[in-house]
Amino acid sequence: MPQAWKSIYSDSAAYFESSHADFLQAAGARIVPVSYNLSLNELEAELANLNGLYIPGDTKTTLLDSKFIDTVRATLKWAETHNTD
C-alpha cells in the first residue's frame, strides 16, 4: 500500500480481500481505495475521477453498517445522475 494511502486508511475498520483485488487486476483494473467514511463532497470528487467502482459488501458487518449503506446509496445516486446516456 502506498504511504499516502496508509496515512488515510491505517486506522480504518474497512477490509478488502486480496482475492477480490487479484480478480479485478487480472481484468486490467487499477485498484484505488475509496473510503466510505468520506464526506459527500469528498466522495463525489473521488467518483468524478474514476471510470468504475467495485463495491464489496459480502459480509454481514457491512450490511449492518449504516454509514456504509448510506455511502453506497449516495454512490448509486451519483452514478445515476452522471450516466444518463
C-alpha positions as CSV (number, residue, x, y, z in Angstrom):
1,M,0.0,0.0,0.0
2,P,1.5,3.4,-0.9
3,Q,2.5,5.6,2.0
4,A,-0.2,8.2,1.2
5,W,-2.9,5.6,1.5
6,K,-1.5,4.3,4.8
7,S,-2.0,7.6,6.4
8,I,-5.6,7.8,5.3
9,Y,-6.7,4.2,5.8
10,S,-4.4,2.7,8.6
11,D,-7.0,3.3,11.3
12,S,-9.9,2.2,9.2
13,A,-12.0,-0.8,10.0
14,A,-12.6,-1.4,6.3
15,Y,-11.4,-4.6,4.8
16,F,-10.9,-5.6,1.2
17,E,-9.9,-9.2,0.5
18,S,-6.8,-9.6,-1.7
19,S,-8.6,-12.2,-3.8
20,H,-11.0,-9.5,-4.9
21,A,-8.1,-7.3,-5.8
22,D,-6.4,-10.1,-7.7
23,F,-9.6,-10.7,-9.7
24,L,-10.0,-7.1,-10.6
25,Q,-6.3,-6.7,-11.5
26,A,-6.5,-9.7,-13.7
27,A,-9.2,-7.9,-15.7
28,G,-6.9,-4.9,-16.1
29,A,-8.2,-2.7,-13.3
30,R,-6.0,-0.4,-11.3
31,I,-7.0,-0.6,-7.6
32,V,-7.7,2.8,-5.9
33,P,-9.2,2.7,-2.4
34,V,-12.2,4.9,-1.8
35,S,-13.2,5.2,1.9
36,Y,-16.8,5.0,2.7
37,N,-16.1,7.4,5.6
38,L,-15.6,10.4,3.2
39,S,-17.9,13.4,3.3
40,L,-20.4,13.6,0.5
41,N,-18.4,16.3,-1.3
42,E,-15.2,14.3,-0.9
43,L,-16.9,11.1,-2.2
44,E,-18.3,12.9,-5.2
45,A,-14.9,14.3,-6.0
46,E,-13.4,10.8,-5.9
47,L,-16.1,9.4,-8.1
48,A,-15.6,12.1,-10.7
49,N,-12.0,10.7,-11.2
50,L,-13.0,7.1,-11.6
51,N,-14.4,5.1,-14.5
52,G,-15.6,2.2,-12.4
53,L,-16.2,1.3,-8.9
54,Y,-16.3,-2.1,-7.2
55,I,-18.3,-2.2,-4.0
56,P,-17.5,-5.1,-1.8
57,G,-20.3,-5.9,0.6
58,D,-20.1,-9.6,1.1
59,T,-20.2,-9.6,4.9
60,K,-22.9,-9.2,7.4
61,T,-20.9,-6.5,9.1
62,T,-21.0,-4.2,6.0
63,L,-24.8,-4.7,5.6
64,L,-25.3,-3.7,9.2
65,D,-23.1,-0.6,9.0
66,S,-25.4,2.4,8.3
67,K,-22.5,4.6,7.1
68,F,-21.5,2.0,4.5
69,I,-25.1,1.7,3.3
70,D,-25.6,5.5,3.1
71,T,-22.4,5.8,1.1
72,V,-23.5,3.0,-1.3
73,R,-26.8,4.8,-1.8
74,A,-25.1,8.2,-2.4
75,T,-22.7,6.5,-4.9
76,L,-25.6,4.9,-6.8
77,K,-27.5,8.2,-6.9
78,W,-24.4,10.0,-8.1
79,A,-23.8,7.3,-10.8
80,E,-27.5,7.6,-11.9
81,T,-27.2,11.3,-12.4
82,H,-23.9,11.2,-14.2
83,N,-24.6,8.2,-16.6
84,T,-27.8,9.2,-18.4
85,D,-26.8,8.0,-21.9
